[in-house]
Amino acid sequence: MHEAGLMAEAMNKAETLAMQCNADAVAGLTLRVGVLSGVALQALQFAFDAMKPGTVFEQAELRLEQVLPRLSCRDCGMEYAAQERGQRCPVCKGSNTSLLQGGELELAKLELIVREDRTS
Ligand SMILES: [Zn+2]
């Protein structure tokens, strides 16, 4: 399962950040998921629920934000919303494009629980 590996990677990264902030637990985790990333949201959620028991994510809520594709044209510099990779530029009709967003899976937001009574 592709998504389980990606979810584990995101959770590792989030856990490292949480440790760096001396957090006790994670309250919420937001991931940006590009619609062209080939990642199924239900599978991510399933992987998260399966892996979180006994971890800092035990109480955490997973939020998945879908990111619509945007392309940029290397010929004329136009940036535009697209439905798929390689969709032609609406201005110059060129096909020399690159994907700006919509293919990513990244950590967008992390809400941490930090206990305040830990001074000693
Ligand atoms: Zn163009």
py3Dmol code that shows the C-alpha trace and the ligand (Angstrom):
import py3Dmol

protein = """\
ATOM      1  CA  MET A   1       0.000   0.000   0.000  1.00  0.00           C
ATOM      2  CA  HIS A   2       1.465   3.212  -1.313  1.00  0.00           C
ATOM      3  CA  GLU A   3      -0.558   5.450   1.007  1.00  0.00           C
ATOM      4  CA  ALA A   4       0.546   3.658   4.182  1.00  0.00           C
ATOM      5  CA  GLY A   5       4.188   4.448   3.389  1.00  0.00           C
ATOM      6  CA  LEU A   6       3.428   8.072   2.611  1.00  0.00           C
ATOM      7  CA  MET A   7       1.344   8.437   5.745  1.00  0.00           C
ATOM      8  CA  ALA A   8       4.098   6.875   7.864  1.00  0.00           C
ATOM      9  CA  GLU A   9       6.587   9.317   6.371  1.00  0.00           C
ATOM     10  CA  ALA A  10       4.328  12.308   7.109  1.00  0.00           C
ATOM     11  CA  MET A  11       3.747  11.071  10.665  1.00  0.00           C
ATOM     12  CA  ASN A  12       7.484  10.634  11.224  1.00  0.00           C
ATOM     13  CA  LYS A  13       8.113  14.165  10.072  1.00  0.00           C
ATOM     14  CA  ALA A  14       5.287  15.524  12.244  1.00  0.00           C
ATOM     15  CA  GLU A  15       6.509  13.564  15.255  1.00  0.00           C
ATOM     16  CA  THR A  16      10.019  14.955  14.848  1.00  0.00           C
ATOM     17  CA  LEU A  17       8.603  18.483  14.761  1.00  0.00           C
ATOM     18  CA  ALA A  18       6.446  17.768  17.812  1.00  0.00           C
ATOM     19  CA  MET A  19       9.494  16.504  19.747  1.00  0.00           C
ATOM     20  CA  GLN A  20      11.465  19.592  18.783  1.00  0.00           C
ATOM     21  CA  CYS A  21       8.673  21.721  20.265  1.00  0.00           C
ATOM     22  CA  ASN A  22       8.544  19.628  23.459  1.00  0.00           C
ATOM     23  CA  ALA A  23       4.958  18.752  22.724  1.00  0.00           C
ATOM     24  CA  ASP A  24       3.223  15.987  24.637  1.00  0.00           C
ATOM     25  CA  ALA A  25       0.880  15.083  21.857  1.00  0.00           C
ATOM     26  CA  VAL A  26      -0.494  16.112  18.519  1.00  0.00           C
ATOM     27  CA  ALA A  27      -4.011  17.535  18.407  1.00  0.00           C
ATOM     28  CA  GLY A  28      -4.324  17.893  14.674  1.00  0.00           C
ATOM     29  CA  LEU A  29      -2.472  17.171  11.506  1.00  0.00           C
ATOM     30  CA  THR A  30      -3.265  18.752   8.149  1.00  0.00           C
ATOM     31  CA  LEU A  31      -1.913  17.388   4.908  1.00  0.00           C
ATOM     32  CA  ARG A  32      -2.131  18.995   1.502  1.00  0.00           C
ATOM     33  CA  VAL A  33      -2.856  16.348  -1.086  1.00  0.00           C
ATOM     34  CA  GLY A  34      -2.621  17.198  -4.760  1.00  0.00           C
ATOM     35  CA  VAL A  35      -5.374  15.680  -6.859  1.00  0.00           C
ATOM     36  CA  LEU A  36      -2.702  14.495  -9.322  1.00  0.00           C
ATOM     37  CA  SER A  37      -0.591  12.868  -6.613  1.00  0.00           C
ATOM     38  CA  GLY A  38      -2.359   9.578  -7.191  1.00  0.00           C
ATOM     39  CA  VAL A  39      -2.999   9.266  -3.479  1.00  0.00           C
ATOM     40  CA  ALA A  40      -6.425   8.148  -2.278  1.00  0.00           C
ATOM     41  CA  LEU A  41      -7.712  10.219   0.644  1.00  0.00           C
ATOM     42  CA  GLN A  42      -9.642   7.315   2.177  1.00  0.00           C
ATOM     43  CA  ALA A  43      -6.500   5.195   2.132  1.00  0.00           C
ATOM     44  CA  LEU A  44      -4.518   7.937   3.900  1.00  0.00           C
ATOM     45  CA  GLN A  45      -7.202   8.244   6.551  1.00  0.00           C
ATOM     46  CA  PHE A  46      -7.287   4.467   6.947  1.00  0.00           C
ATOM     47  CA  ALA A  47      -3.500   4.291   7.306  1.00  0.00           C
ATOM     48  CA  PHE A  48      -3.535   7.104   9.863  1.00  0.00           C
ATOM     49  CA  ASP A  49      -6.228   5.442  11.975  1.00  0.00           C
ATOM     50  CA  ALA A  50      -4.347   2.150  11.818  1.00  0.00           C
ATOM     51  CA  MET A  51      -1.014   3.642  12.891  1.00  0.00           C
ATOM     52  CA  LYS A  52      -1.985   6.213  15.513  1.00  0.00           C
ATOM     53  CA  PRO A  53      -2.772   4.039  18.563  1.00  0.00           C
ATOM     54  CA  GLY A  54      -0.015   4.287  21.153  1.00  0.00           C
ATOM     55  CA  THR A  55       1.663   7.228  19.448  1.00  0.00           C
ATOM     56  CA  VAL A  56       1.603  11.011  19.904  1.00  0.00           C
ATOM     57  CA  PHE A  57      -1.188  10.960  17.312  1.00  0.00           C
ATOM     58  CA  GLU A  58      -3.543   8.916  19.484  1.00  0.00           C
ATOM     59  CA  GLN A  59      -5.935  11.886  19.964  1.00  0.00           C
ATOM     60  CA  ALA A  60      -5.087  13.697  16.774  1.00  0.00           C
ATOM     61  CA  GLU A  61      -7.510  14.612  14.066  1.00  0.00           C
ATOM     62  CA  LEU A  62      -6.336  14.179  10.499  1.00  0.00           C
ATOM     63  CA  ARG A  63      -7.439  16.788   7.974  1.00  0.00           C
ATOM     64  CA  LEU A  64      -6.834  16.329   4.299  1.00  0.00           C
ATOM     65  CA  GLU A  65      -6.864  19.342   1.994  1.00  0.00           C
ATOM     66  CA  GLN A  66      -7.161  18.674  -1.672  1.00  0.00           C
ATOM     67  CA  VAL A  67      -5.006  20.813  -3.926  1.00  0.00           C
ATOM     68  CA  LEU A  68      -6.225  21.507  -7.448  1.00  0.00           C
ATOM     69  CA  PRO A  69      -3.643  21.411 -10.217  1.00  0.00           C
ATOM     70  CA  ARG A  70      -1.985  24.578 -11.485  1.00  0.00           C
ATOM     71  CA  LEU A  71       0.428  24.651 -14.368  1.00  0.00           C
ATOM     72  CA  SER A  72       2.884  27.234 -15.552  1.00  0.00           C
ATOM     73  CA  CYS A  73       3.871  27.746 -19.169  1.00  0.00           C
ATOM     74  CA  ARG A  74       7.628  27.803 -19.737  1.00  0.00           C
ATOM     75  CA  ASP A  75       7.195  29.659 -23.017  1.00  0.00           C
ATOM     76  CA  CYS A  76       5.082  32.665 -21.999  1.00  0.00           C
ATOM     77  CA  GLY A  77       5.052  32.468 -18.195  1.00  0.00           C
ATOM     78  CA  MET A  78       1.284  32.085 -17.875  1.00  0.00           C
ATOM     79  CA  GLU A  79       0.012  30.302 -14.771  1.00  0.00           C
ATOM     80  CA  TYR A  80      -3.342  28.587 -14.988  1.00  0.00           C
ATOM     81  CA  ALA A  81      -5.659  26.079 -13.376  1.00  0.00           C
ATOM     82  CA  ALA A  82      -5.706  22.734 -15.111  1.00  0.00           C
ATOM     83  CA  GLN A  83      -7.406  19.382 -14.903  1.00  0.00           C
ATOM     84  CA  GLU A  84      -4.376  17.321 -15.761  1.00  0.00           C
ATOM     85  CA  ARG A  85      -0.619  17.346 -16.279  1.00  0.00           C
ATOM     86  CA  GLY A  86       0.487  18.677 -19.624  1.00  0.00           C
ATOM     87  CA  GLN A  87      -2.692  20.593 -20.382  1.00  0.00           C
ATOM     88  CA  ARG A  88      -1.846  23.180 -23.035  1.00  0.00           C
ATOM     89  CA  CYS A  89      -1.314  26.840 -22.214  1.00  0.00           C
ATOM     90  CA  PRO A  90      -4.525  28.832 -22.753  1.00  0.00           C
ATOM     91  CA  VAL A  91      -2.550  31.849 -24.003  1.00  0.00           C
ATOM     92  CA  CYS A  92       0.101  30.594 -26.409  1.00  0.00           C
ATOM     93  CA  LYS A  93      -1.266  27.038 -26.812  1.00  0.00           C
ATOM     94  CA  GLY A  94       2.174  25.710 -25.948  1.00  0.00           C
ATOM     95  CA  SER A  95       2.719  22.361 -24.282  1.00  0.00           C
ATOM     96  CA  ASN A  96       6.001  23.242 -22.603  1.00  0.00           C
ATOM     97  CA  THR A  97       4.472  23.285 -19.119  1.00  0.00           C
ATOM     98  CA  SER A  98       5.406  22.431 -15.589  1.00  0.00           C
ATOM     99  CA  LEU A  99       3.249  21.475 -12.655  1.00  0.00           C
ATOM    100  CA  LEU A 100       3.217  24.191  -9.964  1.00  0.00           C
ATOM    101  CA  GLN A 101       0.922  22.397  -7.573  1.00  0.00           C
ATOM    102  CA  GLY A 102      -1.464  19.489  -7.511  1.00  0.00           C
ATOM    103  CA  GLY A 103       1.078  16.662  -7.375  1.00  0.00           C
ATOM    104  CA  GLU A 104       2.196  17.111  -3.783  1.00  0.00           C
ATOM    105  CA  LEU A 105       1.667  15.381  -0.522  1.00  0.00           C
ATOM    106  CA  GLU A 106       2.934  17.640   2.211  1.00  0.00           C
ATOM    107  CA  LEU A 107       2.507  18.543   5.807  1.00  0.00           C
ATOM    108  CA  ALA A 108       0.586  21.827   5.923  1.00  0.00           C
ATOM    109  CA  LYS A 109      -0.260  22.268   9.569  1.00  0.00           C
ATOM    110  CA  LEU A 110       0.465  20.678  12.896  1.00  0.00           C
ATOM    111  CA  GLU A 111      -1.426  21.459  16.090  1.00  0.00           C
ATOM    112  CA  LEU A 112       0.433  20.455  19.211  1.00  0.00           C
ATOM    113  CA  ILE A 113      -0.522  19.894  22.810  1.00  0.00           C
ATOM    114  CA  VAL A 114       2.131  21.272  25.129  1.00  0.00           C
ATOM    115  CA  ARG A 115       1.632  20.908  28.848  1.00  0.00           C
ATOM    116  CA  GLU A 116       2.345  24.125  30.667  1.00  0.00           C
ATOM    117  CA  ASP A 117       3.102  22.669  34.086  1.00  0.00           C
ATOM    118  CA  ARG A 118       6.418  21.232  33.043  1.00  0.00           C
ATOM    119  CA  THR A 119       8.838  23.772  34.445  1.00  0.00           C
ATOM    120  CA  SER A 120      11.066  21.630  36.615  1.00  0.00           C
TER     121      SER A 120
END
"""
ligand_1 = """\
1
ZN
Zn 2.064 29.948 -22.815
"""
view = py3Dmol.view(width=600, height=400)
view.addModel(protein, "pdb")
view.setStyle({"model": 0}, {"cartoon": {"style": "trace"}})
view.addModel(ligand_1, "xyz")
view.setStyle({"model": 1}, {"stick": {}})
view.zoomTo()
view.show()
